[in-house]
């Protein structure tokens, strides 16, 4: 039950942010065979994190 509540909270927050036109970053698994964009997506996500949260 706990995991269900956590996922419900995450999806509700994502819906609220999407309604406010906040760009949501979706990180598909890097373990997908043939994925050639994993490192680029991770680098972009870290750059955005630094911009938003760390103030770098």
HELIX and SHEET records of a PDB file:
HELIX    1   1 UNK A    2  UNK A   19  1                                  18    
HELIX    2   2 UNK A   38  UNK A   49  1                                  12    
HELIX    3   3 UNK A   50  UNK A   54  3                                   5    
END                                                                             
